[in-house]
C-alpha cells in the first residue's frame, strides 16, 4: 500500500532480498530507534584497501559462503546493543524491501546472537517508507 508515490508502508519487520547475492526472504527488524542499518557479516577483513566479507555466518541458513569485495566503504563508530562503542565497516548494498529496490549503507556486524540477521534503521527508511507497527511480514520470529 502506498500513501503517496514515494513512500511504501512497511511493518515492524519485513522480509528483504539481497538479489545480487541471490539471498532471498531474509527477515529484517525495522528499527526507527536505530540511526543506521546493520547486516550480519562474517570473515570481515581489510585487504589492499578493500573490505572483504561474507554475508551472514556459517550457522545461518542464508549463508552462501560467497565473498563480497567492496572498494567503496566507510568506517563508523557505532554503539552496539550493549551500549559499547565499536568501530565497524559500512558498505552499500542493494536490497529489495516489499516492492522497492534501494541501495543503502549497512554496517557489518556479528548478529549471530540476534533474532533478526538484518536491522533497518532511520537513514534507510527516511523518505522511502512509512512504518506501521500494527503490520508484520515475519510472524514466526517474535
N, CA, C and O atoms as a MOPAC input file, in Angstrom:
PM7 MOZYME 1SCF
protein

 N      0.84200 1    -1.18100 1     0.00000 1
 C      0.00000 1     0.00000 1     0.00000 1
 C      0.88700 1     1.24400 1     0.00000 1
 O      1.84000 1     1.31500 1     0.77600 1
 N      0.59900 1     2.19900 1    -0.83400 1
 C      1.33300 1     3.46300 1    -0.87400 1
 C      0.42700 1     4.60400 1    -0.46300 1
 O     -0.69900 1     4.70900 1    -0.95100 1
 N      0.90400 1     5.46100 1     0.43000 1
 C      0.15800 1     6.65700 1     0.80100 1
 C      0.38400 1     7.76100 1    -0.21800 1
 O     -0.47500 1     8.62200 1    -0.40600 1
 N      1.51800 1     7.74000 1    -0.86400 1
 C      1.80900 1     8.61900 1    -1.98500 1
 C      2.74600 1     7.86000 1    -2.91200 1
 O      3.02700 1     6.68700 1    -2.66900 1
 N      3.22300 1     8.48400 1    -3.94000 1
 C      4.04700 1     7.78800 1    -4.92200 1
 C      5.43700 1     7.44100 1    -4.42500 1
 O      6.11100 1     6.61800 1    -5.04300 1
 N      5.89500 1     8.04200 1    -3.32000 1
 C      7.27900 1     7.85400 1    -2.93000 1
 C      7.48600 1     7.01900 1    -1.66800 1
 O      8.61000 1     6.60200 1    -1.39000 1
 N      6.44100 1     6.77000 1    -0.91000 1
 C      6.62200 1     6.05000 1     0.35300 1
 C      5.79400 1     4.77800 1     0.39800 1
 O      4.60100 1     4.77200 1     0.09700 1
 N      6.46600 1     3.70200 1     0.78400 1
 C      5.83900 1     2.39200 1     0.89800 1
 C      5.59800 1     2.10500 1     2.37100 1
 O      6.47500 1     2.34800 1     3.20000 1
 N      4.42500 1     1.59500 1     2.70500 1
 C      4.10900 1     1.23800 1     4.08300 1
 C      4.69900 1    -0.13500 1     4.38000 1
 O      4.47000 1    -1.10000 1     3.65100 1
 N      5.46200 1    -0.20100 1     5.46600 1
 C      6.04100 1    -1.46800 1     5.91100 1
 C      5.70100 1    -1.67800 1     7.37900 1
 O      5.31700 1    -0.74100 1     8.07900 1
 N      5.84500 1    -2.90300 1     7.83200 1
 C      5.54600 1    -3.23600 1     9.21400 1
 C      6.78000 1    -3.19000 1    10.09500 1
 O      7.83100 1    -2.69700 1     9.68600 1
 N      6.64400 1    -3.70500 1    11.30600 1
 C      7.74900 1    -3.67900 1    12.26800 1
 C      8.84700 1    -4.67500 1    11.92200 1
 O      9.95100 1    -4.60300 1    12.46100 1
 N      8.54500 1    -5.59000 1    11.03300 1
 C      9.56300 1    -6.46700 1    10.45000 1
 C      9.11400 1    -6.83600 1     9.04900 1
 O      7.92000 1    -6.88200 1     8.75300 1
 N     10.08000 1    -7.09500 1     8.20000 1
 C      9.79800 1    -7.39000 1     6.79400 1
 C     10.81300 1    -8.40400 1     6.27700 1
 O     11.91500 1    -8.53100 1     6.81100 1
 N     10.42600 1    -9.11200 1     5.24300 1
 C     11.39000 1    -9.91900 1     4.51700 1
 C     12.04900 1    -9.02500 1     3.47700 1
 O     11.37900 1    -8.23400 1     2.81300 1
 N     13.36900 1    -9.15500 1     3.33800 1
 C     14.07800 1    -8.39500 1     2.31300 1
 C     14.91600 1    -9.35300 1     1.47400 1
 O     15.23500 1   -10.46500 1     1.89400 1
 N     15.25800 1    -8.89200 1     0.28800 1
 C     16.05400 1    -9.70200 1    -0.62900 1
 C     17.37200 1    -9.01000 1    -0.94100 1
 O     17.40600 1    -7.80900 1    -1.21000 1
 N     18.44100 1    -9.76900 1    -0.90400 1
 C     19.74200 1    -9.34100 1    -1.41800 1
 C     19.86500 1   -10.02500 1    -2.77300 1
 O     20.51100 1   -11.06600 1    -2.89300 1
 N     19.24600 1    -9.44000 1    -3.79100 1
 C     19.10400 1   -10.10300 1    -5.09000 1
 C     20.43800 1   -10.31000 1    -5.80000 1
 O     20.63300 1   -11.33000 1    -6.46200 1
 N     21.35700 1    -9.35600 1    -5.67100 1
 C     22.66100 1    -9.52200 1    -6.33800 1
 C     23.43200 1   -10.70800 1    -5.78000 1
 O     24.22700 1   -11.32600 1    -6.48800 1
 N     23.19900 1   -11.02500 1    -4.51900 1
 C     23.87800 1   -12.16100 1    -3.88400 1
 C     23.00300 1   -13.41200 1    -3.93500 1
 O     23.40600 1   -14.46600 1    -3.44300 1
 N     21.81800 1   -13.30700 1    -4.52200 1
 C     20.86000 1   -14.40200 1    -4.60900 1
 C     20.48600 1   -14.94400 1    -3.22500 1
 O     20.38200 1   -16.15500 1    -3.02400 1
 N     20.28800 1   -14.03400 1    -2.28800 1
 C     19.85200 1   -14.38600 1    -0.93500 1
 C     18.49500 1   -13.71300 1    -0.73300 1
 O     18.39900 1   -12.48900 1    -0.64000 1
 N     17.45400 1   -14.53800 1    -0.66800 1
 C     16.08700 1   -14.02400 1    -0.67700 1
 C     15.35100 1   -14.32600 1     0.61800 1
 O     15.67000 1   -15.27200 1     1.33800 1
 N     14.35800 1   -13.49300 1     0.88900 1
 C     13.43600 1   -13.66300 1     2.01400 1
 C     14.16600 1   -13.72900 1     3.36100 1
 O     13.96800 1   -14.64500 1     4.15900 1
 N     15.01600 1   -12.72000 1     3.57900 1
 C     15.76100 1   -12.60700 1     4.83300 1
 C     14.93900 1   -11.75100 1     5.79500 1
 O     14.55000 1   -10.64100 1     5.43100 1
 N     14.66200 1   -12.22700 1     7.00900 1
 C     13.88900 1   -11.41800 1     7.94800 1
 C     14.70300 1   -10.22800 1     8.45900 1
 O     15.86700 1   -10.36200 1     8.83600 1
 N     14.05700 1    -9.06500 1     8.45900 1
 C     14.71500 1    -7.84100 1     8.92000 1
 C     13.84100 1    -7.14100 1     9.94400 1
 O     12.62200 1    -7.05600 1     9.79200 1
 N     14.48400 1    -6.64200 1    10.98900 1
 C     13.79000 1    -5.85100 1    12.01000 1
 C     13.80800 1    -4.39100 1    11.55600 1
 O     14.85800 1    -3.86500 1    11.18500 1
 N     12.66600 1    -3.75100 1    11.58700 1
 C     12.56100 1    -2.33700 1    11.26600 1
 C     12.70100 1    -1.60100 1    12.59500 1
 O     11.87500 1    -1.76700 1    13.49200 1
 N     13.74400 1    -0.79000 1    12.71800 1
 C     14.05100 1    -0.14600 1    13.99500 1
 C     14.19300 1     1.36000 1    13.81200 1
 O     15.25900 1     1.85600 1    13.44700 1
 N     13.10700 1     2.07700 1    14.07000 1
 C     13.13000 1     3.53600 1    13.92100 1
 C     13.96100 1     4.20100 1    15.01200 1
 O     14.23500 1     5.39900 1    14.93100 1
 N     14.36200 1     3.45400 1    16.02100 1
 C     15.22800 1     3.99100 1    17.06600 1
 C     16.70300 1     3.90300 1    16.70800 1
 O     17.54200 1     4.54500 1    17.34000 1
 N     17.01500 1     3.10900 1    15.69800 1
 C     18.41300 1     2.95600 1    15.26100 1
 C     18.69100 1     3.94800 1    14.13800 1
 O     17.86600 1     4.13800 1    13.24400 1
 N     19.84200 1     4.56600 1    14.19200 1
 C     20.21900 1     5.52200 1    13.15900 1
 C     20.56400 1     4.81700 1    11.85900 1
 O     20.07700 1     5.19300 1    10.79300 1
 N     21.39700 1     3.80200 1    11.94600 1
 C     21.87400 1     3.14100 1    10.72500 1
 C     21.37900 1     1.70400 1    10.64700 1
 O     20.83600 1     1.15900 1    11.60900 1
 N     21.57700 1     1.11100 1     9.49200 1
 C     21.19200 1    -0.28100 1     9.26000 1
 C     22.41200 1    -1.18200 1     9.46000 1
 O     23.55400 1    -0.74700 1     9.31300 1
 N     22.14800 1    -2.43300 1     9.79500 1
 C     23.23200 1    -3.38400 1    10.02700 1
 C     22.86100 1    -4.73200 1     9.42400 1
 O     21.69100 1    -5.11300 1     9.39100 1
 N     23.87400 1    -5.44300 1     8.95000 1
 C     23.67700 1    -6.78100 1     8.42000 1
 C     24.71600 1    -7.70600 1     9.05400 1
 O     25.85600 1    -7.31200 1     9.30100 1
 N     24.29400 1    -8.93500 1     9.30800 1
 C     25.19800 1    -9.94000 1     9.84300 1
 C     26.22400 1   -10.26400 1     8.76100 1
 O     25.87200 1   -10.67000 1     7.65400 1
 N     27.48700 1   -10.08000 1     9.09900 1
 C     28.57700 1   -10.38700 1     8.18200 1
 C     29.65100 1   -11.16100 1     8.94500 1
 O     29.78300 1   -11.03500 1    10.16200 1
 N     30.40700 1   -11.95700 1     8.20600 1
 C     31.48500 1   -12.74100 1     8.81800 1
 C     32.73700 1   -12.64700 1     7.95400 1
 O     32.69900 1   -12.16900 1     6.82000 1
 N     33.82900 1   -13.10800 1     8.51100 1
 C     35.13000 1   -13.09100 1     7.82200 1
 C     35.45000 1   -11.70900 1     7.26300 1
 O     35.90800 1   -11.58400 1     6.12700 1
 N     35.20900 1   -10.67300 1     8.06400 1
 C     35.40700 1    -9.28600 1     7.63400 1
 C     36.89000 1    -8.94900 1     7.72500 1
 O     37.51300 1    -9.08900 1     8.77700 1
 N     37.44400 1    -8.49800 1     6.59300 1
 C     38.86700 1    -8.16100 1     6.54600 1
 C     39.06900 1    -6.93900 1     5.67100 1
 O     38.25900 1    -6.64200 1     4.79200 1
 N     40.16100 1    -6.23800 1     5.92400 1
 C     40.60400 1    -5.15200 1     5.05400 1
 C     41.83300 1    -5.67000 1     4.32000 1
 O     42.87000 1    -5.93000 1     4.93100 1
 N     41.70800 1    -5.81800 1     2.99100 1
 C     42.79800 1    -6.36100 1     2.17800 1
 C     43.07100 1    -5.39700 1     1.02800 1
 O     42.20400 1    -5.13900 1     0.19300 1
 N     44.27900 1    -4.87800 1     1.00300 1
 C     44.71800 1    -3.98200 1    -0.06600 1
 C     43.71700 1    -2.85500 1    -0.32900 1
 O     43.38400 1    -2.55700 1    -1.47600 1
 N     43.24600 1    -2.23600 1     0.75300 1
 C     42.34800 1    -1.09400 1     0.64100 1
 C     40.90600 1    -1.42300 1     0.29300 1
 O     40.13400 1    -0.53600 1    -0.06900 1
 N     40.53700 1    -2.71200 1     0.40200 1
 C     39.17000 1    -3.13200 1     0.11100 1
 C     38.62200 1    -3.93300 1     1.29200 1
 O     39.35400 1    -4.67300 1     1.95000 1
 N     37.32900 1    -3.77200 1     1.54600 1
 C     36.68000 1    -4.57100 1     2.57800 1
 C     36.19800 1    -5.86400 1     1.93500 1
 O     35.51000 1    -5.85500 1     0.91400 1
 N     36.57500 1    -6.97100 1     2.55700 1
 C     36.21600 1    -8.29700 1     2.07100 1
 C     35.40500 1    -8.96900 1     3.17900 1
 O     35.81900 1    -8.96900 1     4.33900 1
 N     34.24900 1    -9.54100 1     2.82400 1
 C     33.38800 1   -10.16100 1     3.84100 1
 C     32.43600 1   -11.15600 1     3.19300 1
 O     32.34000 1   -11.25400 1     1.97000 1
 N     31.74300 1   -11.88200 1     4.04300 1
 C     30.69200 1   -12.79400 1     3.61000 1
 C     29.41100 1   -12.38500 1     4.32800 1
 O     29.43000 1   -12.05900 1     5.51500 1
 N     28.30500 1   -12.40500 1     3.60000 1
 C     27.02200 1   -12.11900 1     4.22700 1
 C     26.64300 1   -13.26700 1     5.15200 1
 O     26.71100 1   -14.43500 1     4.77100 1
 N     26.24700 1   -12.92400 1     6.35700 1
 C     25.80400 1   -13.87300 1     7.36800 1
 C     26.96600 1   -14.73100 1     7.85100 1
 O     28.10400 1   -14.52700 1     7.42900 1
 N     26.69600 1   -15.66100 1     8.70700 1
 C     27.71800 1   -16.55300 1     9.24100 1
 C     27.42500 1   -17.97300 1     8.82300 1
 O     26.33100 1   -18.27400 1     8.34500 1
 N     28.38500 1   -18.83800 1     8.99700 1
 C     28.25300 1   -20.22000 1     8.51300 1
 C     27.10400 1   -20.98100 1     9.18000 1
 O     26.65700 1   -22.00100 1     8.65700 1
 N     26.62100 1   -20.49700 1    10.32900 1
 C     25.49900 1   -21.16000 1    11.00200 1
 C     24.14200 1   -20.65800 1    10.51300 1
 O     23.10600 1   -21.18800 1    10.91400 1
 N     24.13900 1   -19.65300 1     9.66000 1
 C     22.88900 1   -19.08000 1     9.16100 1
 C     22.40000 1   -19.83100 1     7.93000 1
 O     23.19700 1   -20.24400 1     7.08700 1
 N     21.10000 1   -20.00400 1     7.83400 1
 C     20.54500 1   -20.65000 1     6.64100 1
 C     20.67500 1   -19.76100 1     5.40600 1
 O     20.46300 1   -20.22500 1     4.28500 1
 N     21.02300 1   -18.48000 1     5.60200 1
 C     21.18800 1   -17.55400 1     4.49000 1
 C     22.63800 1   -17.46900 1     3.99900 1
 O     22.92300 1   -16.80600 1     3.00100 1
 N     23.53000 1   -18.12800 1     4.69100 1
 C     24.95900 1   -18.10000 1     4.35700 1
 C     25.22000 1   -18.84900 1     3.05900 1
 O     24.80300 1   -19.99700 1     2.89800 1
 N     25.91600 1   -18.18800 1     2.12800 1
 C     26.26000 1   -18.83800 1     0.85800 1
 C     27.75100 1   -19.13300 1     0.76100 1
 O     28.17500 1   -19.94600 1    -0.06000 1
 N     28.54600 1   -18.47300 1     1.59900 1
 C     29.99000 1   -18.63800 1     1.53500 1
 C     30.64500 1   -17.78000 1     0.47300 1
 O     31.86900 1   -17.77900 1     0.34200 1
 N     29.83800 1   -17.04700 1    -0.29100 1
 C     30.39300 1   -16.18800 1    -1.34300 1
 C     31.05100 1   -14.96200 1    -0.73600 1
 O     30.50300 1   -14.33100 1     0.16800 1
 N     32.22400 1   -14.63200 1    -1.23900 1
 C     32.97100 1   -13.47300 1    -0.76500 1
 C     32.51100 1   -12.23500 1    -1.51200 1
 O     32.35700 1   -12.24900 1    -2.73300 1
 N     32.29400 1   -11.16700 1    -0.76500 1
 C     31.93300 1    -9.87000 1    -1.34700 1
 C     33.11600 1    -8.93900 1    -1.11700 1
 O     33.66900 1    -8.88500 1    -0.01900 1
 N     33.49700 1    -8.21400 1    -2.14900 1
 C     34.61100 1    -7.27700 1    -2.07400 1
 C     34.07300 1    -5.88700 1    -2.38100 1
 O     33.38400 1    -5.69100 1    -3.38300 1
 N     34.38600 1    -4.92400 1    -1.52200 1
 C     33.92800 1    -3.55300 1    -1.74100 1
 C     35.09500 1    -2.58500 1    -1.58300 1
 O     35.75200 1    -2.53900 1    -0.54300 1
 N     35.33500 1    -1.81700 1    -2.63700 1
 C     36.36300 1    -0.78200 1    -2.54300 1
 C     35.76200 1     0.53100 1    -2.07000 1
 O     36.48400 1     1.46100 1    -1.71100 1
 N     34.42900 1     0.60000 1    -2.07100 1
 C     33.72700 1     1.79100 1    -1.59600 1
 C     33.15300 1     1.48200 1    -0.21900 1
 O     32.13900 1     0.79400 1    -0.10300 1
 N     33.79800 1     1.98700 1     0.81600 1
 C     33.35100 1     1.70600 1     2.17900 1
 C     33.69700 1     2.88400 1     3.07600 1
 O     34.45400 1     3.78000 1     2.70300 1
 N     33.12500 1     2.85300 1     4.25600 1
 C     33.39600 1     3.83700 1     5.30700 1
 C     33.63200 1     3.06900 1     6.59600 1
 O     33.43500 1     1.85600 1     6.66100 1
 N     34.05400 1     3.79200 1     7.60800 1
 C     34.05200 1     3.22600 1     8.95900 1
 C     33.17300 1     4.12500 1     9.81400 1
 O     33.11100 1     5.33600 1     9.60400 1
 N     32.50000 1     3.52200 1    10.77100 1
 C     31.61000 1     4.26300 1    11.66100 1
 C     31.81700 1     3.80500 1    13.08700 1
 O     32.13000 1     2.64300 1    13.34600 1
 N     31.63800 1     4.73200 1    14.00300 1
 C     31.64800 1     4.40100 1    15.42000 1
 C     30.19800 1     4.16700 1    15.82500 1
 O     29.38600 1     5.09200 1    15.80900 1
 N     29.88000 1     2.94300 1    16.18500 1
 C     28.50900 1     2.52200 1    16.46600 1
 C     28.40200 1     2.09600 1    17.91900 1
 O     29.31200 1     1.46800 1    18.46000 1
 N     27.28700 1     2.44100 1    18.54800 1
 C     27.00200 1     1.94000 1    19.88500 1
 C     26.20900 1     0.64400 1    19.71500 1
 O     25.09600 1     0.65800 1    19.19000 1
 N     26.78200 1    -0.46700 1    20.15500 1
 C     26.12000 1    -1.75600 1    19.95400 1
 C     24.96300 1    -1.94100 1    20.94000 1
 O     24.68000 1    -1.05400 1    21.74600 1
 N     24.30400 1    -3.08600 1    20.87300 1
 C     23.12600 1    -3.32800 1    21.70500 1
 C     23.44600 1    -3.32500 1    23.19300 1
 O     22.55400 1    -3.12100 1    24.01600 1
 N     24.69900 1    -3.54600 1    23.54700 1
 C     25.12200 1    -3.49300 1    24.95400 1
 C     25.51200 1    -2.07800 1    25.37800 1
 O     25.84100 1    -1.84500 1    26.54100 1
 N     25.47600 1    -1.13500 1    24.43900 1
 C     25.83400 1     0.24300 1    24.74200 1
 C     27.31800 1     0.54400 1    24.60300 1
 O     27.76200 1     1.64500 1    24.92900 1
 N     28.08900 1    -0.42800 1    24.11900 1
 C     29.52800 1    -0.27200 1    23.96000 1
 C     29.81400 1     0.26400 1    22.55500 1
 O     29.26800 1    -0.23100 1    21.56900 1
 N     30.67200 1     1.27700 1    22.47800 1
 C     31.02600 1     1.82600 1    21.16600 1
 C     32.05800 1     0.93300 1    20.49200 1
 O     33.02200 1     0.48700 1    21.11400 1
 N     31.83300 1     0.68200 1    19.20700 1
 C     32.78500 1    -0.11300 1    18.42800 1
 C     32.86100 1     0.44300 1    17.01200 1
 O     31.88900 1     0.98900 1    16.49000 1
 N     34.02500 1     0.29700 1    16.40400 1
 C     34.23100 1     0.77000 1    15.03300 1
 C     33.85700 1    -0.35900 1    14.07800 1
 O     34.29300 1    -1.50000 1    14.23600 1
 N     33.03700 1    -0.01400 1    13.08400 1
 C     32.59200 1    -1.00800 1    12.11100 1
 C     32.77800 1    -0.48600 1    10.69700 1
 O     32.75900 1     0.71900 1    10.44500 1
 N     32.95700 1    -1.42900 1     9.78700 1
 C     32.95200 1    -1.08500 1     8.37300 1
 C     31.50600 1    -0.88200 1     7.93800 1
 O     30.59100 1    -1.51300 1     8.46600 1
 N     31.31800 1    -0.00300 1     6.97700 1
 C     29.99800 1     0.30300 1     6.43200 1
 C     30.10500 1     0.22300 1     4.91200 1
 O     30.96000 1     0.87700 1     4.31300 1
 N     29.23200 1    -0.58300 1     4.28200 1
 C     29.23700 1    -0.75500 1     2.82800 1
 C     27.83300 1    -0.52600 1     2.27500 1
 O     26.83300 1    -0.64500 1     2.98400 1
 N     27.79100 1    -0.19400 1     0.99000 1
 C     26.49500 1    -0.02500 1     0.32200 1
 C     26.10400 1    -1.33600 1    -0.33900 1
 O     26.89200 1    -1.95400 1    -1.05500 1
 N     24.86500 1    -1.74500 1    -0.08100 1
 C     24.32300 1    -2.96000 1    -0.68000 1
 C     22.95700 1    -2.65700 1    -1.27600 1
 O     22.23200 1    -1.78700 1    -0.79400 1
 N     22.62200 1    -3.38000 1    -2.31900 1
 C     21.30200 1    -3.25400 1    -2.93000 1
 C     20.37200 1    -4.27600 1    -2.29600 1
 O     20.72300 1    -5.44800 1    -2.15600 1
 N     19.18600 1    -3.82300 1    -1.91400 1
 C     18.18800 1    -4.71100 1    -1.32500 1
 C     16.81500 1    -4.39600 1    -1.91000 1
 O     16.56800 1    -3.30900 1    -2.43100 1
 N     15.95000 1    -5.36900 1    -1.80600 1
 C     14.54500 1    -5.17600 1    -2.17800 1
 C     13.72600 1    -5.30400 1    -0.91100 1
 O     13.78600 1    -6.31900 1    -0.21700 1
 N     12.95900 1    -4.26000 1    -0.61500 1
 C     12.07000 1    -4.22800 1     0.54400 1
 C     10.66700 1    -4.01700 1     0.00200 1
 O     10.37000 1    -2.98500 1    -0.60000 1
 N      9.81200 1    -4.99900 1     0.22100 1
 C      8.48300 1    -5.01700 1    -0.40300 1
 C      8.64700 1    -4.82200 1    -1.89600 1
 O      9.28300 1    -5.65200 1    -2.54500 1
 N      8.10800 1    -3.77400 1    -2.46100 1
 C      8.18800 1    -3.58100 1    -3.91300 1
 C      9.25600 1    -2.57600 1    -4.31600 1
 O      9.26200 1    -2.11200 1    -5.45600 1
 N     10.16600 1    -2.23000 1    -3.39800 1
 C     11.16400 1    -1.18600 1    -3.66200 1
 C     12.56300 1    -1.74900 1    -3.70800 1
 O     12.98000 1    -2.46800 1    -2.79900 1
 N     13.28900 1    -1.42900 1    -4.75900 1
 C     14.71300 1    -1.73000 1    -4.84600 1
 C     15.45900 1    -0.48500 1    -4.41000 1
 O     15.26700 1     0.58900 1    -4.97900 1
 N     16.31100 1    -0.62200 1    -3.40300 1
 C     17.08700 1     0.51500 1    -2.92100 1
 C     18.53200 1     0.09800 1    -2.70900 1
 O     18.84600 1    -1.08100 1    -2.54800 1
 N     19.38000 1     1.07600 1    -2.71400 1
 C     20.80200 1     0.87500 1    -2.39700 1
 C     21.04900 1     1.68900 1    -1.14000 1
 O     20.78300 1     2.89100 1    -1.11300 1
 N     21.55700 1     1.04200 1    -0.09400 1
 C     21.71500 1     1.72100 1     1.19200 1
 C     22.96100 1     1.23700 1     1.91700 1
 O     23.52000 1     0.18900 1     1.59300 1
 N     23.38200 1     2.01600 1     2.89800 1
 C     24.56000 1     1.68700 1     3.70900 1
 C     24.18400 1     0.72800 1     4.82900 1
 O     23.17100 1     0.90800 1     5.50400 1
 N     25.01400 1    -0.29400 1     5.01700 1
 C     24.87900 1    -1.24400 1     6.12300 1
 C     26.19600 1    -1.31200 1     6.87600 1
 O     27.25900 1    -1.38200 1     6.26000 1
 N     26.13700 1    -1.29300 1     8.20400 1
 C     27.33200 1    -1.62300 1     8.96500 1
 C     27.42700 1    -3.14600 1     8.98400 1
 O     26.41400 1    -3.84400 1     9.00200 1
 N     28.65200 1    -3.64500 1     8.98000 1
 C     28.90000 1    -5.08500 1     9.01700 1
 C     29.10400 1    -5.48400 1    10.46500 1
 O     29.99700 1    -4.97100 1    11.13900 1
 N     28.27700 1    -6.39900 1    10.94200 1
 C     28.29500 1    -6.74700 1    12.36700 1
 C     28.05300 1    -8.23500 1    12.56800 1
 O     27.46800 1    -8.90500 1    11.71800 1
 N     28.50800 1    -8.73200 1    13.69200 1
 C     28.19300 1   -10.09900 1    14.08900 1
 C     26.81600 1   -10.06300 1    14.75400 1
 O     26.69500 1    -9.65700 1    15.91000 1
 N     25.79800 1   -10.47800 1    14.03800 1
 C     24.43400 1   -10.50200 1    14.56200 1
 C     23.99100 1   -11.94500 1    14.84200 1
 O     22.79700 1   -12.24300 1    14.84700 1
 N     24.95200 1   -12.82600 1    15.07300 1
 C     24.64500 1   -14.24100 1    15.28100 1
 C     23.76800 1   -14.48400 1    16.50800 1
 O     23.03900 1   -15.47500 1    16.55900 1
 N     23.83200 1   -13.59500 1    17.49300 1
 C     23.01900 1   -13.75600 1    18.69900 1
 C     21.69200 1   -13.00400 1    18.62500 1
 O     20.92000 1   -13.01100 1    19.58400 1
 N     21.42600 1   -12.36100 1    17.50100 1
 C     20.20800 1   -11.57300 1    17.34000 1
 C     19.11400 1   -12.41100 1    16.66700 1
 O     19.40800 1   -13.34400 1    15.91900 1
 N     17.87900 1   -12.07500 1    16.93600 1
 C     16.76000 1   -12.76100 1    16.29700 1
 C     16.75400 1   -12.47500 1    14.79900 1
 O     16.52700 1   -13.36900 1    13.98400 1
 N     17.00500 1   -11.21300 1    14.44900 1
 C     16.97800 1   -10.80300 1    13.05100 1
 C     18.40000 1   -10.58900 1    12.54100 1
 O     19.17700 1    -9.86900 1    13.16800 1
 N     18.75100 1   -11.20300 1    11.41400 1
 C     20.09900 1   -11.02000 1    10.87000 1
 C     20.32200 1    -9.65200 1    10.22900 1
 O     21.45900 1    -9.27700 1     9.94100 1
 N     19.23100 1    -8.90300 1    10.00600 1
 C     19.31500 1    -7.57700 1     9.40100 1
 C     18.48300 1    -6.60000 1    10.22600 1
 O     17.38500 1    -6.92200 1    10.68100 1
 N     19.02400 1    -5.41300 1    10.40600 1
 C     18.31000 1    -4.33500 1    11.08200 1
 C     18.26200 1    -3.15100 1    10.11700 1
 O     19.29100 1    -2.74900 1     9.57300 1
 N     17.08400 1    -2.60000 1     9.90700 1
 C     16.93200 1    -1.43100 1     9.04300 1
 C     16.64500 1    -0.21300 1     9.90500 1
 O     15.63300 1    -0.16100 1    10.60500 1
 N     17.54000 1     0.76500 1     9.85100 1
 C     17.43500 1     1.96000 1    10.66800 1
 C     16.87500 1     3.16000 1     9.90900 1
 O     16.53100 1     3.07400 1     8.73000 1
 N     16.79600 1     4.28100 1    10.62500 1
 C     16.16600 1     5.50300 1    10.10700 1
 C     16.74400 1     6.00300 1     8.79300 1
 O     15.99100 1     6.41800 1     7.91200 1
 N     18.05500 1     5.97400 1     8.64100 1
 C     18.65400 1     6.50800 1     7.40200 1
 C     18.19800 1     5.73300 1     6.17000 1
 O     18.05100 1     6.31300 1     5.09400 1
 N     17.97800 1     4.45000 1     6.31500 1
 C     17.46800 1     3.64500 1     5.20500 1
 C     15.99400 1     3.93200 1     4.96000 1
 O     15.55000 1     3.95800 1     3.81200 1
 N     15.23900 1     4.14500 1     6.01600 1
 C     13.79300 1     4.31000 1     5.91900 1
 C     13.36700 1     5.70900 1     5.47500 1
 O     12.31500 1     5.87600 1     4.85800 1
 N     14.17700 1     6.70100 1     5.78700 1
 C     13.82400 1     8.11600 1     5.60000 1
 C     13.37900 1     8.44300 1     4.17200 1
 O     14.09500 1     8.18000 1     3.20600 1
 N     12.20800 1     9.01000 1     4.06400 1
 C     11.59500 1     9.45700 1     2.79600 1
 C     11.30500 1     8.33400 1     1.80500 1
 O     10.96800 1     8.59600 1     0.65100 1
 N     11.43400 1     7.08800 1     2.24700 1
 C     11.12800 1     5.95400 1     1.37500 1
 C      9.99600 1     5.09400 1     1.93000 1
 O      9.20000 1     4.53100 1     1.17800 1
 N      9.93800 1     5.00100 1     3.26300 1
 C      8.99100 1     4.09000 1     3.90300 1
 C      8.25000 1     4.77300 1     5.04600 1
 O      8.75700 1     5.69700 1     5.68200 1
 N      7.04200 1     4.29400 1     5.28400 1
 C      6.27000 1     4.65900 1     6.46700 1
 C      6.08700 1     3.37200 1     7.25000 1
 O      5.66000 1     2.35800 1     6.69700 1
 N      6.40800 1     3.41000 1     8.53800 1
 C      6.34300 1     2.20700 1     9.36800 1
 C      5.01300 1     2.17500 1    10.10300 1
 O      4.68100 1     3.09300 1    10.85300 1
 N      4.26400 1     1.12100 1     9.88400 1
 C      3.00900 1     0.86500 1    10.58700 1
 C      3.26000 1    -0.33200 1    11.49400 1
 O      3.31100 1    -1.47000 1    11.02900 1
 N      3.41800 1    -0.07100 1    12.78900 1
 C      3.81000 1    -1.13900 1    13.71300 1
 C      2.72700 1    -2.20100 1    13.89900 1
 O      2.99400 1    -3.25500 1    14.47600 1
 N      1.52500 1    -1.94300 1    13.42600 1
 C      0.48100 1    -2.96500 1    13.51500 1
 C      0.65300 1    -4.03100 1    12.43300 1
 O     -0.00900 1    -5.06800 1    12.47100 1
 N      1.53600 1    -3.77700 1    11.47100 1
 C      1.79700 1    -4.74500 1    10.40300 1
 C      3.09100 1    -5.50500 1    10.66500 1
 O      4.04600 1    -4.96400 1    11.22400 1
 N      3.10300 1    -6.77500 1    10.24900 1
 C      4.31100 1    -7.60800 1    10.32400 1
 C      4.28600 1    -8.55400 1     9.14200 1
 O      3.24900 1    -9.13500 1     8.82300 1
 N      5.41400 1    -8.70500 1     8.50200 1
 C      5.52600 1    -9.73500 1     7.46400 1
 C      6.06900 1   -11.02300 1     8.05800 1
 O      5.65300 1   -12.11600 1     7.67300 1
 N      7.00200 1   -10.89100 1     9.00100 1
 C      7.64000 1   -12.04400 1     9.63900 1
 C      6.88900 1   -12.32100 1    10.93100 1
 O      6.94200 1   -11.52300 1    11.86700 1
 N      6.19800 1   -13.43700 1    10.98300 1
 C      5.34200 1   -13.71400 1    12.14100 1
 C      5.93200 1   -14.76100 1    13.08700 1
 O      5.51700 1   -14.85000 1    14.24300 1
 N      6.88800 1   -15.54800 1    12.61300 1
 C      7.35000 1   -16.67900 1    13.40700 1
 C      8.62700 1   -16.41400 1    14.20900 1
 O      9.13700 1   -17.33300 1    14.85000 1
 N      9.15600 1   -15.19600 1    14.19200 1
 C     10.40000 1   -14.93500 1    14.92000 1
 C     10.18800 1   -14.18600 1    16.23200 1
 O     10.98500 1   -14.33900 1    17.15800 1
 N      9.14800 1   -13.39300 1    16.33100 1
 C      8.93600 1   -12.59200 1    17.55200 1
 C      8.45300 1   -13.41300 1    18.71600 1
 O      8.23300 1   -12.87600 1    19.80200 1

